[in-house]
């Protein structure tokens, strides 16, 4: 577990200073490095300490005030150090995407793990079963959406039943049972099986969000109506096999619409669980646009809501023609699946002053290691060797490109670091 919580970092890690002897992650803050002083090679992904702390506290307070538990989705960062911060803030547990990811959650000290996916492989099921011996008291719950999956689970020998949530899905979406009749039939089959214990109902509402309340609210309500109907039916038939049934949903785009629907009134005790993940660093693009609508619905000013904490810094590598700068950053370094990087600021080569990027600047294309920055009519005196700060659109697919990230203060002094395990 030490290798997960406090791994050894060295110059084979992108962004780690050249020629510096290997250091434990916990030693990084004592080195007094500063990004703007050129102490770390670029490109470099950094997390801004104050925005990170704000986001973790903000979302936990939101869940607490709504009367639901919070199990942040760890697949966003896959960082045990961030998991610890989330758990310390009051999270019920962690959500993960695979059985392999459990190790990072366990290293962080999570006692409740929700795998928001269908587990069916014998090796994965065996790993979950073994936790009873290696980590007594740790609870693992995963999703069930078909009899075929249940039959695979039943073929695996285990001393105790696996806890499962029946997943309610939407037509054209990903996993999840499509009809109420099929979902109820699966719940009955699960309740009758000695291999599993029906622990609740789950859904994911994050596909197809628009950021427009008039479109998003009806879609969420329709899905949550189905979840609630199934929960009531299971309650009426006594199908839940646990003392407290779980009703869970929640990505990072319309979490405010989901939360009120997690408090389902049953004769059986219920724990609502919210599972947002991208909130931890937020972003400057895709989720900023969607959460703007959340803030409006909550009566919250954008400045008071979630804040972008993750940035990627890079160098101007070349100015090969008027109006075009080539940056030393590419698809290997920064997300591009939900929008291209956003120029935020520039710092001249011999300066530490962070100057906002002109509004005309835009990244228009990425190669593996290069970005095309169109300058428009505002070249801004950009020179080869200047530093450019880029915002991101979708934190998940920036995190997975870095084995470590420094955490920086408002002056870009390195005060801590995280490691990732994808």
C-alpha positions in Angstrom: 0.0 0.0 0.0 3.0 2.3 0.6 3.7 2.2 -3.1 0.2 3.5 -3.9 0.0 6.1 -1.2 3.6 7.3 -1.3 5.2 6.1 -4.5 8.7 6.8 -5.6 8.8 9.5 -8.3 11.7 10.0 -10.6 12.8 11.6 -13.9 11.0 8.8 -15.9 7.8 10.5 -14.8 6.8 13.2 -17.3 7.1 16.6 -15.7 9.5 15.5 -13.0 12.7 17.6 -12.9 15.6 16.3 -15.0 18.6 15.1 -13.0 16.8 15.2 -9.7 17.3 12.0 -7.5 14.1 9.9 -7.0 11.8 11.2 -4.3 8.8 9.9 -2.4 5.7 11.7 -3.3 5.4 13.0 0.2 8.8 14.7 -0.2 7.9 16.8 -3.2 6.4 19.7 -1.3 9.6 20.2 0.7 11.7 20.8 -2.5 10.2 24.4 -2.9 9.9 24.0 -6.7 8.0 26.7 -8.6 6.4 26.1 -12.0 6.9 29.7 -13.2 10.6 29.6 -12.1 11.2 26.8 -14.6 12.0 24.2 -11.9 9.9 21.6 -13.7 10.0 20.6 -17.4 7.0 21.3 -19.6 4.4 20.2 -20.5 3.1 19.8 -17.0 -0.3 19.2 -15.6 -0.9 21.0 -12.2 -3.7 21.1 -9.7 -4.4 24.3 -7.9 -4.6 23.7 -4.2 -7.2 26.2 -3.2 -9.7 25.3 -6.0 -9.2 21.6 -5.2 -10.0 22.1 -1.5 -13.0 24.3 -2.4 -14.5 21.7 -4.8 -14.1 18.8 -2.4 -15.7 20.7 0.4 -18.4 22.2 -1.8 -19.7 18.9 -3.1 -19.6 17.1 0.2 -21.6 20.0 1.8 -24.1 19.8 -1.1 -24.6 16.1 -0.5 -24.8 16.5 3.3 -27.4 19.3 3.0 -29.5 17.2 0.6 -29.5 14.3 3.1 -27.8 11.8 0.8 -24.5 9.9 1.0 -21.7 10.7 -1.3 -19.5 8.1 -3.0 -17.3 10.2 -5.4 -16.3 8.4 -8.6 -12.6 7.6 -8.3 -12.1 6.7 -12.0 -11.8 10.5 -12.7 -8.5 10.8 -11.0 -7.4 7.3 -9.9 -5.4 9.0 -7.3 -5.3 7.6 -3.7 -4.1 10.9 -2.4 -7.3 12.6 -3.8 -9.4 9.7 -2.5 -8.1 10.3 1.0 -9.0 14.0 0.8 -12.5 13.0 -0.4 -12.9 10.5 2.4 -11.6 12.9 5.0 -14.2 15.4 3.9 -16.9 12.9 4.8 -17.5 10.7 1.8 -19.4 7.5 2.6 -17.1 5.6 0.3 -15.8 5.5 -3.3 -17.2 4.6 -6.6 -14.9 2.8 -9.1 -15.3 1.4 -12.6 -13.5 -1.9 -12.3 -12.4 -4.5 -9.8 -8.7 -3.6 -10.5 -9.4 0.0 -9.3 -10.4 -1.4 -5.9 -6.7 -1.5 -4.9 -6.3 2.3 -5.1 -9.5 2.8 -3.1 -8.4 0.3 -0.4 -5.0 2.1 -0.2 -6.8 5.3 0.5 -8.8 3.7 3.4 -12.2 3.4 1.8 -14.5 0.9 3.7 -17.3 1.1 1.1 -16.6 0.5 -2.6 -19.3 0.8 -5.3 -18.3 -0.6 -8.6 -20.5 1.2 -11.0 -20.3 -1.5 -13.6 -21.3 -5.0 -14.3 -18.8 -7.5 -12.7 -19.0 -10.9 -14.3 -15.4 -12.2 -14.9 -14.4 -15.0 -12.5 -11.1 -13.4 -11.7 -12.8 -10.1 -10.8 -15.4 -11.9 -8.7 -12.7 -13.9 -7.0 -10.8 -10.7 -6.1 -14.0 -9.2 -4.5 -14.6 -12.4 -2.6 -11.1 -12.5 -1.3 -11.5 -9.0 0.3 -13.4 -10.6 3.1 -10.2 -12.2 4.3 -7.7 -9.5 3.3 -9.8 -6.5 4.3 -12.4 -7.5 6.9 -15.2 -5.0 7.1 -14.8 -3.6 3.6 -18.0 -3.6 1.6 -18.2 -4.0 -2.2 -21.3 -3.5 -4.2 -21.6 -3.8 -8.0 -24.2 -3.6 -10.8 -26.4 -6.3 -12.2 -28.4 -5.9 -15.4 -29.1 -9.4 -16.9 -29.8 -13.0 -16.0 -26.8 -13.9 -18.1 -24.6 -12.0 -15.8 -26.2 -13.5 -12.8 -25.6 -17.0 -14.1 -21.9 -16.2 -14.5 -21.8 -15.0 -10.9 -23.6 -18.2 -9.8 -20.9 -20.3 -11.4 -18.3 -18.7 -9.1 -17.8 -20.3 -5.7 -18.0 -17.8 -2.8 -18.5 -18.2 0.9 -20.9 -15.3 1.0 -23.2 -13.6 -1.6 -22.1 -10.7 -3.7 -24.0 -7.4 -3.1 -25.6 -6.1 -6.3 -27.7 -3.2 -7.5 -30.1 -3.7 -10.3 -29.2 -1.1 -12.9 -32.0 0.8 -14.8 -30.9 1.8 -18.2 -32.2 3.9 -21.1 -32.9 3.0 -24.7 -29.8 3.6 -26.9 -27.7 4.1 -23.8 -25.1 1.9 -22.2 -25.8 -0.8 -19.7 -28.9 -1.2 -17.6 -32.3 -3.0 -17.9 -34.5 -1.3 -20.4 -38.0 -2.1 -19.2 -39.7 -2.1 -15.8 -41.0 -5.7 -16.3 -37.5 -7.0 -17.0 -35.9 -5.1 -14.2 -38.4 -6.4 -11.7 -38.0 -9.9 -13.0 -34.3 -9.6 -12.6 -34.7 -8.3 -9.0 -36.9 -11.3 -8.2 -34.3 -13.7 -9.7 -31.5 -12.0 -7.8 -33.4 -12.2 -4.5 -34.0 -15.9 -5.1 -30.3 -16.6 -5.8 -27.9 -17.7 -3.1 -25.0 -16.1 -5.1 -26.1 -12.5 -4.7 -27.9 -10.2 -2.2 -30.1 -7.5 -3.7 -28.8 -4.3 -2.2 -30.7 -1.7 -4.1 -31.3 0.1 -7.4 -29.0 2.2 -9.5 -28.9 4.3 -12.7 -26.7 6.7 -14.6 -28.3 9.9 -15.9 -25.2 11.5 -17.4 -25.6 10.6 -21.1 -27.0 13.2 -23.4 -27.0 16.1 -21.0 -27.4 19.5 -22.7 -27.0 22.2 -20.1 -30.5 23.3 -20.9 -32.9 22.7 -18.0 -36.0 22.4 -20.2 -34.4 19.4 -21.9 -32.4 17.9 -19.0 -35.1 17.9 -16.3 -37.7 15.8 -18.2 -35.0 13.3 -19.1 -33.8 12.9 -15.6 -37.3 12.8 -14.2 -38.3 10.0 -16.6 -35.3 7.9 -15.6 -35.7 8.6 -11.9 -39.4 7.8 -12.1 -38.5 4.4 -13.3 -35.9 3.9 -10.6 -38.5 4.9 -7.9 -41.1 2.7 -9.4 -38.8 -0.3 -9.3 -37.7 0.5 -5.7 -41.3 0.6 -4.6 -42.0 -2.7 -6.3 -39.0 -4.4 -4.8 -40.0 -3.0 -1.4 -43.6 -4.2 -1.7 -42.4 -7.8 -2.5 -39.6 -7.8 0.2 -36.9 -8.3 -2.4 -34.1 -6.3 -0.7 -31.7 -8.5 1.1 -29.9 -5.9 3.1 -30.8 -3.8 6.2 -30.5 -0.5 4.2 -31.3 -0.5 0.5 -29.2 1.8 -1.8 -30.7 4.0 -4.4 -27.8 5.6 -6.4 -27.2 7.8 -9.4 -25.3 10.9 -10.2 -22.7 12.1 -12.7 -21.1 15.5 -12.7 -23.5 17.3 -15.0 -27.1 17.4 -13.5 -26.4 16.1 -10.0 -28.8 18.7 -8.6 -31.7 17.2 -10.5 -30.9 13.7 -9.4 -30.3 14.2 -5.6 -33.9 14.9 -4.6 -35.0 11.7 -6.3 -32.5 9.6 -4.3 -34.6 10.0 -1.1 -37.1 7.4 -1.9 -39.8 6.8 0.7 -40.0 3.0 1.3 -41.0 0.9 4.2 -37.4 -0.4 4.0 -34.6 1.9 5.2 -32.9 3.7 2.2 -29.5 5.2 1.6 -29.4 7.6 -1.3 -25.9 7.7 -2.9 -24.6 10.4 -5.2 -21.6 9.4 -7.4 -20.2 12.6 -9.0 -16.5 12.4 -10.0 -15.4 15.2 -12.3 -16.3 17.8 -9.7 -13.0 17.2 -7.9 -11.0 19.4 -10.3 -13.9 20.5 -12.5 -12.7 22.0 -15.9 -12.8 25.1 -18.0 -14.9 23.6 -20.8 -17.5 20.8 -21.0 -18.4 20.7 -17.3 -18.2 24.4 -16.9 -20.9 24.8 -19.5 -23.1 22.1 -17.9 -22.6 23.2 -14.3 -23.5 26.8 -15.2 -27.0 25.5 -15.5 -26.7 23.7 -12.2 -25.6 26.9 -10.5 -28.6 28.8 -12.0 -31.0 26.2 -10.6 -29.4 26.3 -7.2 -29.4 30.1 -7.2 -25.6 30.0 -6.9 -23.2 32.4 -8.6 -20.6 30.6 -10.8 -17.8 32.1 -8.7 -19.4 30.4 -5.7 -19.8 27.0 -7.3 -17.2 24.5 -8.5 -13.9 25.9 -9.7 -11.5 24.7 -12.3 -8.4 23.3 -10.5 -6.6 21.5 -13.3 -4.3 23.2 -15.8 -1.7 22.1 -18.3 1.3 24.3 -18.9 3.4 24.2 -22.0 6.0 26.1 -24.1 5.7 27.9 -27.4 7.9 25.6 -29.5 7.7 27.4 -32.8 6.2 30.4 -34.6 6.5 29.0 -38.1 4.2 31.5 -39.8 2.2 34.6 -39.0 -0.8 33.9 -36.7 0.2 30.4 -35.7 2.1 29.1 -32.7 3.0 25.5 -32.2 2.9 24.4 -28.6 4.8 21.5 -27.1 1.8 19.6 -25.8 -0.5 17.1 -27.5 -2.9 14.2 -27.3 -0.5 12.4 -25.0 -0.8 15.2 -22.4 -4.2 16.7 -22.4 -7.9 15.8 -23.0 -9.5 16.4 -26.4 -12.5 14.0 -26.4 -15.1 16.6 -25.2 -13.4 19.7 -26.6 -10.0 21.0 -27.4 -7.8 22.8 -24.8 -8.5 26.4 -24.0 -5.8 29.1 -23.9 -6.0 30.7 -20.4 -2.8 32.7 -19.9 0.7 33.3 -21.1 3.9 33.9 -19.1 6.8 35.4 -21.0 10.0 33.5 -20.9 11.8 35.9 -18.6 8.8 36.7 -16.5 6.6 35.3 -13.8 3.6 37.5 -14.6 0.5 35.5 -15.6 -1.2 37.5 -18.4 -4.7 36.5 -19.6 -4.6 35.0 -23.1 -6.4 37.1 -25.8 -9.9 36.0 -26.5 -9.0 35.4 -30.2 -6.6 32.7 -29.4 -7.8 29.2 -30.0 -6.3 25.7 -30.1 -7.6 24.3 -33.4 -5.8 20.9 -33.7 -3.7 18.5 -31.7 -1.1 15.9 -32.8 0.5 13.4 -30.4 3.0 16.0 -29.1 2.0 19.3 -30.7 -0.9 21.8 -30.4 -1.8 24.4 -33.1 -2.6 27.7 -31.4 -4.2 30.2 -33.8 -3.5 33.7 -32.7 -6.0 35.6 -34.9 -5.4 39.3 -35.0 -3.9 39.4 -31.5 -0.4 37.8 -31.6 0.3 39.5 -28.3 4.0 39.6 -28.8 4.2 35.8 -28.3 7.8 34.5 -28.5 9.4 31.1 -28.8 10.0 29.9 -25.2 7.0 31.7 -23.6 4.9 29.6 -21.3 1.2 29.1 -22.1 -1.4 27.9 -19.6 -4.2 25.7 -21.1 -7.5 24.9 -19.6 -9.1 21.5 -20.2 -12.5 20.1 -21.2 -13.1 16.8 -19.3 -10.8 16.1 -16.4 -11.0 12.3 -16.7 -9.0 12.1 -19.9 -6.3 14.5 -18.7 -5.7 12.7 -15.5 -5.0 9.4 -17.3 -2.2 10.9 -19.2 -0.1 11.7 -16.1 1.5 9.4 -13.6 1.9 12.3 -11.1 0.8 15.9 -10.8 2.1 18.6 -8.5 -0.3 20.6 -6.4 0.5 24.3 -6.5 -0.4 27.4 -4.5 -1.6 30.7 -6.0 2.0 31.6 -6.9 2.5 28.2 -8.6 4.9 27.0 -5.9 4.7 23.2 -5.5 3.3 22.4 -2.1 2.3 18.7 -2.6 1.8 16.1 -5.3 -0.5 13.3 -6.2 0.1 10.0 -8.1 -2.3 8.2 -10.4 -2.8 4.5 -11.1 -4.7 3.9 -14.3 
